Every structure is written in C-alpha cells, then in structure tokens.
Amino acid sequence: MNVTVKQLINDDVLGAKSSGADKVDIELSSNDAVNKEAKQHQTGTLGKAMAVLDIVAGSPYPPRFTEILNQSDQPRGTLHRQLSNLVEEGLLNQRRDSSYELGYKLLKFASRAWAGNEFRSIAEPHLQRLHGLTGETVHLGVLRDNQVIYLDKVEGNQAVRMYSQIGNASPVYCTGVGKAAMSALSEKELEACLQSINFKKFTDHTILTRDGLRDAVVAARISGNAYDLEEHENGIRCVAAPVYSEDRKFVAGISVTGPAYRVTMETLESWARMVRDAAHNIMDDMGARLGPRA
C-alpha cells in the first residue's frame, strides 16, 4: 500500500487508524525521500566543487576570487565557502596575493593516477623507443570530448618550450594527436565532435572550419598519420598516429614533435611510418594485456 506522509497527517487529524504495515510503508517512503534529497545535495556540492577546481586548473594564471566568481554560476557566499573548504582540504592553495592555485594534495592524486595508469605504462616503452629513433619530443594523449589530455611526454634531446605538459588539455582541431584520435572515430562520433567545437585562431595556420577539419581527418584515415603544421603554436610541427581499443571505445594518439627550424615536412614524412608502427605496437600490447581473458 502506497501512503504518503501527507495522507498520514490527514488520517491522524481525522482520527483514522493506520495499520502496522501502513506505518512501515510510510517510514520507508519518508526515508527514501530523505536519502534521495541527501544524495542530490551531495552530488550538487561535489559538482560545484569540481566546477571551481576546473576554473582554477584551466586559468593561465592563478585567479582571484572575483575572477572565479565571474566564471562560476554560484552565489558569492556559496563560492566563498567552497573555496575555503577546498583550501582546508588541500585541494587548493591560497597564495599571498589572495589568488588560488591547485593544492599539493590534488597534485599528489594526479601523480598517483599517472603512475598507476595501465595504458600509460603499456605505451611508455614504445614512446621511449620512438624518442630514441627521432631524438625529438614524443607525446601520448587521450581523446576526451573535443580535447586531448596529455598522459605522457618524453622530452627531446634539445628541449624546446611548448604548451604541452602531462595533464594539460589541448583542442583536437589544431593538434596532431587530436586529429589522429579523431580519425579513429565512427562517422556519427566524428560528426558529433565536429559540431561541438568552437574554433579559435591560435596561429595563421589554425584550421577554423568544420569542413577543413573534416578534410584533415579524412586524410589521416587514408594515410594513417595526422599533422600539426604550426597550427597550435608558432614554430612547432608534429606527425601523429591514432591508438585505439578494438571496440573503439577508447581513442588516443601519439606524436613526434619538434621545432620548425629543424623539422621540415620531409622530416615529418620520414618519421610517419615509425609513428604508425609505434601506435600499432601499443595497440598489440593493449590487446594482450587489457583484452578479455579466457
């Protein structure tokens, strides 16, 4: 029997008697409602905290309270409590100038995640071998929506300053790893990814249209390689190849990257086969170590 709390109150007022079974149902219904409300509150609180962390992590410099407030949809008082709690838990650090940066505890979590990531450990020897063959910087990135998240990076023998760092996210449309990963998507997934992109010009070579990006992805499917020809950063070029699971539910990419003054298009083309081979070797190892077991 389904009895609401409101009905119970009305019955008590009218002098009606409820059976023991009714009372149990009422108590369970009431508890379910409380538990549901508590769960929603917890989810909302966690979501708000994650939104604050995203704002701080995505800022090019440590933001102040007003800058975080302008980017969030939280009331001033709520945001102040969120920041205080995150600082207290070590997930954020408040600097002397009252700006905020990621806390050491969060960095420790990230370090443990990278160290324990099985895909990264499978790929690492192949990245090192590719670095040994080229002497340049090698990247491993995984596709997340319309961005690539860098999981690993092997610095070149002559290190060149570039944006990519482990944990950083870059747009798919102007990076070799991003376009390579997109080439492994189904047509439906590719179209959804294309539609979600808001193009931004980083250099004079950045692809700024969906048709232009689609053409680059189709070319990558045909050749097995994608390129970044100074599209994300001036003076930086790369050649990449896709890495994916058998069911294509996991899509990533690897690349070799170097400065334009010593990495010509001919150089990239000479590396293309090596990069494809490294990608295929990673996938073979993924199948052996992460595939279904008998």
C-alpha positions in Angstrom: 0.0 0.0 0.0 1.4 3.4 -1.0 0.8 6.0 1.7 2.3 9.5 1.6 3.3 11.5 4.7 0.6 14.0 3.8 -2.0 11.2 3.9 -0.8 10.1 7.3 -1.2 13.6 8.7 -4.7 13.9 7.3 -5.7 10.5 8.7 -4.4 11.4 12.1 -6.3 14.7 12.0 -9.5 12.8 11.1 -8.9 10.2 13.8 -8.3 7.4 11.4 -6.2 4.4 12.4 -3.3 3.1 10.3 -2.2 -0.5 10.3 1.4 -1.5 11.2 2.1 -2.3 7.5 1.0 1.2 6.5 3.3 2.8 9.0 6.3 0.7 7.7 5.5 1.8 4.2 5.2 5.4 5.3 8.5 5.2 7.2 10.3 3.7 4.2 8.8 6.3 1.8 9.9 9.1 4.1 13.4 7.6 4.5 13.7 7.2 0.7 12.8 10.8 0.2 15.3 12.0 2.7 18.1 9.7 1.2 17.3 11.0 -2.3 17.4 14.6 -1.2 20.7 14.0 0.6 22.2 12.3 -2.4 21.1 15.1 -4.7 22.7 17.6 -2.2 25.9 15.7 -2.1 26.1 15.4 -5.9 25.3 19.1 -6.2 28.0 20.0 -3.7 30.6 17.8 -5.4 29.7 19.2 -8.8 30.1 22.8 -7.6 33.5 21.9 -6.0 34.6 20.3 -9.3 33.5 23.4 -11.2 35.7 25.6 -9.0 38.6 23.3 -9.5 38.1 23.3 -13.2 38.1 27.1 -13.3 41.4 27.3 -11.3 43.0 24.5 -13.3 42.0 26.0 -16.6 43.2 29.5 -15.9 46.6 30.6 -17.5 47.5 32.2 -14.1 46.3 31.9 -10.5 42.9 33.6 -10.5 41.5 35.7 -7.7 38.1 35.4 -6.1 36.4 37.9 -8.4 37.7 36.1 -11.5 36.4 32.8 -10.3 33.1 34.3 -9.3 32.7 35.8 -12.8 33.2 32.3 -14.4 31.0 30.4 -12.0 27.3 30.3 -11.5 27.5 30.2 -7.7 26.4 32.9 -5.3 29.2 34.9 -3.7 28.6 33.3 -0.2 28.5 29.8 -1.6 31.6 30.2 -3.6 33.5 31.7 -0.6 32.6 28.6 1.4 33.6 26.3 -1.5 37.0 27.9 -1.8 37.5 27.8 2.0 36.7 24.1 2.1 38.9 23.3 -0.9 41.8 25.2 0.7 41.2 23.5 4.0 41.3 20.0 2.3 44.5 20.9 0.5 42.9 20.7 -3.0 43.5 24.4 -3.5 46.2 26.7 -2.2 45.6 30.4 -1.5 48.7 32.5 -2.4 49.9 35.6 -0.5 48.2 37.8 -3.1 44.9 36.1 -2.4 44.9 34.3 -5.7 44.3 30.5 -5.9 46.3 27.6 -7.4 45.9 23.8 -7.3 46.8 22.4 -4.0 49.6 19.8 -3.3 47.1 17.1 -2.4 45.4 17.4 -5.8 48.8 17.2 -7.5 49.6 14.1 -5.4 46.4 12.5 -6.5 47.3 13.3 -10.1 50.8 11.9 -9.7 49.4 8.6 -8.4 46.9 8.5 -11.2 49.5 8.9 -13.8 51.8 6.4 -12.2 49.0 3.8 -11.9 47.6 4.3 -15.4 47.9 1.0 -17.1 47.6 2.3 -20.6 50.4 4.8 -20.0 52.6 2.0 -18.6 51.9 -0.1 -21.8 52.7 2.8 -24.1 55.8 4.0 -22.2 58.5 1.7 -23.8 57.2 2.4 -27.2 57.3 6.2 -26.6 60.9 5.8 -25.4 61.8 3.8 -28.5 60.3 6.4 -30.7 62.2 9.1 -28.9 65.4 7.2 -29.4 64.8 6.9 -33.1 64.0 10.6 -33.6 65.6 12.5 -30.8 62.5 14.7 -30.6 59.7 15.1 -28.1 57.1 12.3 -28.1 53.5 12.8 -26.8 50.8 10.4 -25.7 47.3 11.9 -25.5 43.8 10.5 -25.0 40.6 11.9 -26.6 38.1 13.4 -24.2 35.1 15.1 -25.9 36.7 17.7 -28.2 40.0 17.9 -26.4 43.1 15.7 -26.0 44.5 15.2 -22.5 48.3 14.5 -22.4 49.0 11.4 -20.5 52.8 11.2 -21.1 55.6 13.2 -22.7 59.2 12.3 -23.4 61.3 15.4 -23.8 63.5 15.8 -26.9 67.3 15.8 -26.7 67.2 19.5 -27.3 64.2 20.6 -25.3 62.0 23.2 -26.8 59.5 25.2 -24.8 55.9 24.2 -25.8 52.5 24.3 -24.3 52.0 20.5 -23.9 52.5 19.2 -20.4 51.2 16.0 -18.7 47.7 16.7 -17.6 47.2 19.6 -19.9 44.3 19.7 -22.4 44.6 20.9 -26.0 41.9 21.3 -28.7 41.6 18.4 -31.2 41.4 20.6 -34.3 44.8 22.1 -34.1 46.9 19.3 -32.7 48.4 16.2 -34.5 47.3 13.9 -31.6 43.8 15.4 -31.7 43.3 14.9 -35.4 44.9 11.4 -35.3 42.5 10.4 -32.5 39.5 11.8 -34.4 40.4 9.7 -37.4 39.6 6.6 -35.3 36.0 7.8 -34.6 32.9 6.4 -36.3 31.2 8.8 -38.7 28.5 9.5 -36.1 31.0 10.2 -33.4 33.1 12.3 -35.7 30.1 14.5 -36.7 29.2 15.0 -33.0 32.7 16.0 -32.2 32.9 18.4 -35.1 29.6 20.0 -34.1 30.8 20.6 -30.5 33.9 22.6 -31.5 34.1 26.3 -31.1 37.1 27.2 -33.3 39.7 29.6 -32.1 42.6 31.0 -34.0 45.9 30.2 -32.4 48.2 30.9 -35.4 47.8 31.9 -39.0 47.8 28.1 -39.8 45.0 27.1 -37.4 42.1 25.2 -39.1 39.0 27.3 -38.4 36.2 25.4 -40.2 34.4 22.1 -39.8 34.9 21.3 -43.5 38.6 22.0 -43.2 38.9 19.8 -40.1 36.9 17.0 -41.7 39.2 17.0 -44.7 42.2 16.7 -42.4 40.7 13.8 -40.5 39.8 12.0 -43.8 43.4 12.5 -45.0 44.6 11.0 -41.7 42.3 8.0 -42.1 43.8 7.3 -45.6 47.5 7.8 -44.7 47.4 6.7 -41.1 49.0 9.9 -40.0 47.9 13.4 -38.9 50.0 16.5 -38.8 50.2 19.7 -36.9 52.0 22.3 -39.1 52.3 25.2 -36.7 48.5 25.2 -36.1 48.5 25.4 -32.3 51.9 27.0 -31.6 54.1 29.0 -34.0 57.3 27.2 -34.8 56.1 23.7 -33.7 55.3 20.8 -36.0 54.4 17.2 -35.4 53.3 13.9 -37.0 50.9 11.7 -35.2 49.0 8.4 -35.4 45.9 7.0 -33.7 45.8 4.5 -30.9 42.5 2.8 -30.0 40.9 -0.2 -28.4 39.4 -2.9 -30.6 35.8 -1.6 -29.9 36.9 2.0 -30.5 35.5 3.0 -27.1 39.0 4.1 -26.1 40.7 6.5 -28.5 44.1 8.2 -28.2 47.1 9.2 -30.2 50.9 9.5 -30.2 53.1 12.1 -31.9 56.6 13.2 -32.5 57.0 17.0 -32.2 59.9 19.4 -32.9 60.7 23.0 -33.8 60.0 24.0 -37.4 63.6 25.3 -37.9 64.9 21.7 -37.7 61.8 19.7 -38.5 60.8 20.0 -42.2 57.8 18.4 -43.9 60.3 15.9 -45.4 61.5 15.1 -41.9 57.9 14.5 -40.6 57.2 12.3 -43.6 60.3 10.2 -42.9 59.0 9.7 -39.3 55.4 8.9 -40.3 56.0 5.1 -40.7 57.8 5.0 -37.3 55.0 6.7 -35.6 52.4 4.3 -37.2 54.5 1.3 -36.2 54.7 2.6 -32.6 51.0 3.1 -32.5 50.3 -0.4 -33.8 52.7 -1.9 -31.3 51.0 -0.1 -28.4 47.6 -1.5 -29.7 49.0 -5.0 -29.9 50.2 -4.8 -26.3 46.9 -3.3 -25.2 45.1 -6.3 -26.7 47.5 -8.7 -25.0 47.3 -7.0 -21.5 43.9 -5.3 -21.4 41.9 -7.6 -23.7 39.4 -10.2 -22.4 41.0 -13.2 -20.7 39.9 -16.8 -21.2 
